[in-house]
């Protein structure tokens, strides 16, 4: 399936890094004007899906980091260094 396929990135279960790589390829192709207007629009739509997918991953990572930080603060307050 091409980059402009029907499935969203989350349905394909791609990694964050793979999604970023696809975004870079889309930007390069559009900037170099190697594709038609219709292809540009399709790639734009796919790129927007990739951005949404990446933001979701980043949001989850941020929440995990916040939880880890909160737990560390709790551990320090209940078990102060000797």
Rosetta blueprint (number, residue, H / E / L):
1 X L
2 X L
3 X L
4 X L
5 X L
6 X L
7 X L
8 X L
9 X H
10 X H
11 X H
12 X H
13 X L
14 X L
15 X L
16 X H
17 X H
18 X H
19 X H
20 X H
21 X H
22 X H
23 X H
24 X H
25 X H
26 X H
27 X H
28 X H
29 X H
30 X H
31 X H
32 X L
33 X L
34 X L
35 X L
36 X L
37 X H
38 X H
39 X H
40 X H
41 X H
42 X H
43 X H
44 X H
45 X H
46 X H
47 X H
48 X H
49 X H
50 X H
51 X H
52 X H
53 X H
54 X H
55 X H
56 X H
57 X H
58 X H
59 X H
60 X H
61 X H
62 X H
63 X H
64 X H
65 X H
66 X H
67 X H
68 X H
69 X H
70 X H
71 X H
72 X H
73 X H
74 X H
75 X H
76 X H
77 X H
78 X H
79 X L
80 X L
81 X L
82 X L
